Amino acid sequence: MAASDQNPIEYLSPDGDPDSALETRVDAAAKTGGQRGMSFAWRKAKEPKPKYPPLKPKMWLKTVGWRHLIAILAVIFSLYPVMYIVSSSLNSQDNLSGATLIPTEFSLDSYKEFFSNPELTPFVTWLRNTWIVSLAAATMNVALAAMAAYAFSRFRFRGRRTGLLALLLVQIFPQFLAFVAILLIVINIGNVFPAIGLDTLAALTLVYLGGAIGFNTFLIKGFMDSVPTSLDESARVDGAGVGVIFWRIILPLARPALAVIFMISFLTLFGEFLLARTLLSSTDNFTLAVGLQLFTNADYGAKWGLLSASVIVAALPIVLTFLFAQRAIVSGLTGGAVKG
């Protein structure tokens, strides 16, 4: 190793000029270390950063400013409904006609009411039913979609491509087209098995399982296709079967995609209204979306402040989860986009 590399010497210009200092370092490096020393000196030399004059307002608006304006408008458009809901929940007037973005009088009566009167407004019961149904349906939905995706990704059988396309084509039709058929099926099943009949949370959970399983299967399959098949082959050499490969190798590697699918399914089911309103009839079995409708049934007695406070309390855990897990969600969404 050259001496110049072991003990680098910093050369300074007497007059403090950076250009002359740079020339002094290059000349010294050429004398001591040859071509290698010259390249080292050029890399280590710090050139002054150029200072550009500030842009004029018209030029700034034309080049960069319009992007900032669009971003600001998008943020305002997204946050205004949230701010209005928060304002309505803190407003002392329980109506929309007198509500403003900044309330004249702040009050927490709306938050106290649905906790102090559980018989009149069983908010906690509705929230518990919603969490039970959403968690159970999302978990089973992800499990079924993962097993179906593994079969489509790793196995080669007749009708494989046709079956995958059929799953996607079924998702084209809206679910409310089958409301009458679903209602009749649940009623007939309830005549034989009352535990999963009409007006039960179990029946609603089973109906939710067939919602987006086709689309979820397609997403998870794309992620599993990116997992090298050499892992399967090496596991088979060691004597592992299909179940061991799926549970101990493929499933742990597909954990980011499964987490994203679970979050999307959970959020979709958490706010679902039409199916829940069709299959549930008793107040104690209502989910949150169906129960909150009772606050708006009266024409002149609608409790908009109570409705706003209920929505904020119910959505707060989900918002916090997204804030802390947004990196994992983005990585899971893009993980199966490129095969390699």
Sequence and secondary structure as in RCSB ss.txt:
>XXXX:A:sequence
MAASDQNPIEYLSPDGDPDSALETRVDAAAKTGGQRGMSFAWRKAKEPKPKYPPLKPKMWLKTVGWRHLIAILAV
IFSLYPVMYIVSSSLNSQDNLSGATLIPTEFSLDSYKEFFSNPELTPFVTWLRNTWIVSLAAATMNVALAAMAAY
AFSRFRFRGRRTGLLALLLVQIFPQFLAFVAILLIVINIGNVFPAIGLDTLAALTLVYLGGAIGFNTFLIKGFMD
SVPTSLDESARVDGAGVGVIFWRIILPLARPALAVIFMISFLTLFGEFLLARTLLSSTDNFTLAVGLQLFTNADY
GAKWGLLSASVIVAALPIVLTFLFAQRAIVSGLTGGAVKG
>XXXX:A:secstr
  HHHHS      TT  HHHHHHHHHHHHHHHHHHHHHHHHHHH            HHHHIIIIIHHHHHHHHHH
HHHHHHHHHHHHHHHBSS SSTT  SS SSB  HHHHHHHH TTT  HHHHHHHHHHHHHHHHHHHHHHHHHHHH
HHHH   TTHHHHHHHHHHHTTS GGGGHHHHHHHHHHHHHH GGGSTT HHHHHHHHHTSSHHHHHHHHHHHHH
TS THHHHHHHHTT  HHHHIIIIIHHHTHHHHHHHHHHHHHHHHT  HHHHHH  SGGG  HHHHHGGGG SSS
   HHHHHHHHHHHHHHHHHHHHHSHHHHHHHHHTTSS  
